[in-house]
Amino acid sequence: MSHPSDTSLSTSSGSCRSKNSDEVAFARRLRPTCQILADDLFGVYLATYERAWSLFPGVLPCFACLREHKLGIVSNGNAAQQREKLLRLGRLDRLACVILSEEYGVAKPDPRIFLRACELGATAPCDAVHVGDRLDVDVQGASRAGLQAVWLNRNGRTAPSPERAVRTIESLTDLPGILLVHPIGAG
């Protein structure tokens, strides 16, 4: 009994090649060319993506307002890209710590990555605020670690019911104001 993916057929008069086996052979010869093309296309994509790196609106005014505070980054992004991005955009010198999950070995939402950032920033978790754009990774993870969490909701999404009470901003320019109304350490 043969299967549609078999590359040869048996007959009472012997074996013969199926049309399918010719297609499989052609695909095997074509595979290296397709891989080269895919690699080339990804290279173009990556170069275009990296050239488009820019600061979100509100980053510089937010940093200026918070210049007396320790700031840090906790990211699950590719470590090499994150560091290069921070260097190119000129923000690395402003940060007390940069914790990248790829280097640390633990990713958000695991509370340990947030606690490590607090440790490196010499800040108690209850006195720290984590701002992130993902409820499931940033807000829930930071909250479980004992940090105050602020949801950066740039797209106006509606939060599922358990997160309705979370402090929410639509732009980083809103962050200094929310911290004045609800000071760090005030819960």
HELIX and SHEET records of a PDB file:
HELIX    1   1 LYS A   19  ARG A   51  1                                  33    
HELIX    2   2 VAL A   59  CYS A   65  1                                   7    
HELIX    3   3 ALA A   79  LEU A   89  1                                  11    
HELIX    4   4 LEU A   92  ARG A   94  5                                   3    
HELIX    5   5 SER A  101  TYR A  104  1                                   4    
HELIX    6   6 PRO A  111  LEU A  120  1                                  10    
HELIX    7   7 PRO A  125  ASP A  127  5                                   3    
HELIX    8   8 LEU A  135  VAL A  139  3                                   5    
HELIX    9   9 GLN A  140  ARG A  144  1                                   5    
HELIX   10  10 SER A  161  GLU A  163  5                                   3    
HELIX   11  11 LEU A  172  ASP A  174  5                                   3    
HELIX   12  12 LEU A  175  VAL A  181  1                                   7    
SHEET    1   A 2 SER A   8  THR A  11  0                                        
SHEET    2   A 2 GLY A  14  ARG A  17 -1                                        
SHEET    1   B 2 GLY A  72  SER A  75  0                                        
SHEET    2   B 2 CYS A  97  LEU A 100  1                                        
SHEET    1   C 3 VAL A 129  GLY A 132  0                                        
SHEET    2   C 3 GLN A 148  LEU A 152  1                                        
SHEET    3   C 3 ARG A 167  ILE A 169  1                                        
END                                                                             
